[in-house]
Amino acid sequence: MSEDTKPTETITSVPAPTVEPSDTAKHTALPEKTSPLVQGFTEGERSAVKELVTRLPLIFEEAFKDLKDESHKLEAVDFWGVPIDPLKGDAEDARVDVILVKFIRARNSDIEAAQTQLIDTLKWRHTFKASETVNEVFPDEVFGKLCHNFGKDKDGRPISYDKPSSSSDLCNYNVYGGDQDLKAIFGDLDRFLRWRVSMQEKALRLLDFTTVDTLLQVHDYDGLGMSSRDANSKKAAADASKIFQDYYPETLYRKFFVGVPTIMTWIFWAFKPLVSSATFAKLSVVGRGPETIGKELLPHIDSSQLPQRYGGSAQAF
């Protein structure tokens, strides 16, 4: 993934500023927003999201405090394809609430911790230029066979396939095994990370955040050998995992590692220290062959929507 812009600074966590709701915020009822996903919020989540909405101006000011132009600190931003305006709280857009509740859930309803993670995410998205990656062009000879979006799961969620990378939600297939040139893929770490973020951003833009708000990923390691795991690929995996853990909370439904040789199931366990226990519980290792893989994926994806190579009947990539 050739890029014109590379991240130039390391993003570090910043403490959440103490916020006391203004008298206006205390006594002015926010408009009720609703959607199938919002209707699934608990009362505690509804209350926490409303509080985060009232704090958005301060959150944006903290995230963008280093911007030279003061007027840009409170501008609307693109967040996974959804515009968030800190001054409006996007009163009519329930999708914003669906995004904000992910930070609440990721921090076990600790609103101060959720605010800190949201600030860090906004800051990282600005410096990394995450939204711009969707329009970046990466070398097809390096990444062209790695990621595929195809079909929908049984609940109507779009499916994205990466070889290797997911399906109550969007399914994302990542294909890293077989005849892939792993040195070309992982040799330029910055390029790989921008490509991987680009794939994530594109996948999230297939979600409506009204009825569907998470991804199902399938990582295909068929043909991967012991010699494939070099220092570059290990660092790439660790850095990508940290990005998704820190800046894309609660966007994963399930992740299946398929085509993994028995001798290499340690790859699965290698992810354990890189992700939270809640995320690790969403990961599954599946064996090799269409019949074995299909047994695990078909409960989530109809055969007509699942490629033949994974045990379905669809003719795809």
Secondary structure, 3 states (H helix, E strand, C coil): CCCCCCCCCCCCCCCCCCCCCCHHHHHCCCCCCCCCCHHHCCHHHHHHHHHHHHHHHHHHHHHCCCCCCHHHCCCCEEECCEEECCCCCCCCCHHHHHHHHHHHHHCCCCHHHHHHHHHHHHHHHHHHCHHHHHHCCCCHHHHCCCEEEEEECCCCCEEEEECCCCCCCEEEEEECCCCCCHHHHHCCHHHHHHHHHHHHHHHHCCCCCCCCCCEEEEEECCCCCHHHCCHHHHHHHHHHHHHHHHHCCCCEEEEEEECCCHHHCHHHHHCHHHCCHHHHCCEEECCCCHHHHHHHHCCCCCHHHCEHHHCCCECCC
